Each structure stands twice: as structure tokens, then as C-alpha cells.
């Protein structure tokens, strides 16, 4: 029997969306013919290299050399230009819907495409992230029109002002490293400390403050630049398997969902230094985790002494992170999709 088709949109920003696709694609493929939708050549190449998946790459919505305006959240569709390119994107998407006749659109990012999908008669399953989405009319509309919403985090970490909880499935965090948690050495020394550079990377001055204690060894993982740091720092650059590069129990990282999930699944104590995002999603995510006693929260303006203090606190910190990572999350999401649309 031929499997029904679904479209799965993979957002281009950061690595987390790709990591989630890596986990969900095999499970969804048990029930569906999954066609990945992208808007970016780099993402397309990544998916082609890592998966035998058919890909629909939509044309750009911006004309060449277009200066993208700052997102003010003042009106719906403010990031869609008054140009012909959005029409070509819509035409390409409509033709694909007619050709493949998908049962649903799993949208991990870009609310405009979710809205476009629903306007063409295609049910939308919207991926929900923490952040100030309520201030953005486009995001609100996408949440309102979605058949179902999936949050890749626990319900206990939801914001109080979120209005769509009744149609949201909270899967818990997803992580490819969950099984490694079972074999982690519980007696790991807190020294050294690992720093995982985020998508944007930190300023060198911030890293120097973090690593100012020369009695502590730091392992720095990241791929965008090399820093002029003291001899107590080892810079690994990009690593294929982040779990192999981590030294010690304490990890300093940004607050993206994927990194947080992976570190919790590896039984690490997290000090979060969130990066700037349009909806303050990392800031809000980190603040909620700190309020719930799951992680420690740092700030970019921390002095060297502030970092010494929080690193000292981390050594005795007991994170309340039990069951926040769900080892069956990908299977459960796929089963939900099967129940809804197969």
C-alpha cells in the first residue's frame, strides 16, 4: 500500500532544525512519504547528503541585492516584500501541492509558508518555540490556523501567556544522545569546563571573562573563528560528535532547544548564555529553565568574578531536569501524525 505524502519544512537558521529533522524523518517515514521543503541551498545540500529524501526547494522571496528590513512586529507579513518574488514562491509551492497532494504540512519555522499552505487547502502542523510570538501578528495567525501544534519541549516549560495550549502536543525535548545518558560516568570531575559556541559565537571579551580562572581548564567547541585565549583553554573548533568533545560535567552554552536537550540527555550541568533572537526565544527559554531550577543563567555583561562565582555555584548545583528529555519523543510525534493524517 502506498504511503500518504506529507511536506516537512526545514528552517535554514541554526543547526537545531536540521537536528530535529534527523530524528523525526526516520520515524515519520514509517507512515509517510516525507518530502522536505527548504528555502536554502545549504539546507538542501545537507539533507541530500544525510538522507535519501526528496526535496522541494522553494525560490527566494527576496529579489537579488534586496536589503531585508529589521523585524518590528508592527504588522502581518512585514517581512514579505512588495515584489514579484513571493508570487513565484507561492506558484512553486502550489504546483508542488497539486503534484504530490500531501496530507499535511509539518512546518518547523516561517509562519508565512504555514499561512500560504493553509490558504491552499493543506492542513498545517506548526512547530512551536518559546519566545514572544504573541507580539507578531503573522505568528499569531499561523498558530490560529494550525490544525495541530507540536512543541519539542515539556509542557512544564510553557509560557504563561501562550494561548494555544489546548491544541499543542508537548513531546518533551528530543536528543540523539539520550541513550548515552545511561552510560555517563556519574563521578565526572567538574574541572574542566566545556564552552559550546552558539550559532553566532560569543565576543572574545566574553570568552576571556569566562575563562579568566587559570586554575580551571576550558574546552571550547565551535566552528566560526579562533580566539586569542590563555593556555588554560583548548579550542577544538568544529567536532563531528559533540559528546566526544565535551570535557567535564559543567557546560556553558547558548539556549537553543537542540543544544539544551542534548546536554541534558548527556547528564550535564548547564550554564546558559542565551544568544539574541527575533522573538527572544533563547532568552525566554533560558529564563524559564533557570526559574524551574533546571539550569543556571548567565549574562553577557558578567565580569570575570561573576563567572568565577557562577562556575563555583555550578559545582554543587543539582538540576531538576529529570524526564525533560523524552527518549520516545520522535516516535510519539510520528504516531500523532499517523493518527491525524495517515
Secondary structure as UniProt FT lines:
FT   STRAND          4..10
FT   HELIX           16..28
FT   TURN            29..31
FT   STRAND          32..38
FT   HELIX           41..50
FT   STRAND          54..57
FT   TURN            64..65
FT   TURN            76..79
FT   HELIX           85..100
FT   STRAND          104..108
FT   HELIX           111..119
FT   TURN            120..121
FT   STRAND          124..128
FT   HELIX           133..135
FT   HELIX           137..145
FT   STRAND          148..151
FT   HELIX           155..157
FT   TURN            160..161
FT   HELIX           165..167
FT   STRAND          168..170
FT   TURN            176..177
FT   HELIX           178..183
FT   TURN            186..187
FT   STRAND          193..196
FT   HELIX           204..210
FT   TURN            214..215
FT   STRAND          218..221
FT   TURN            231..232
FT   STRAND          233..237
FT   HELIX           242..245
FT   STRAND          250..253
FT   HELIX           257..265
FT   TURN            266..267
FT   STRAND          269..272
FT   TURN            278..279
FT   HELIX           281..291
FT   TURN            292..293
FT   STRAND          296..297
FT   TURN            300..301
FT   HELIX           304..316
FT   TURN            322..323
FT   TURN            327..328
FT   HELIX           329..341
//
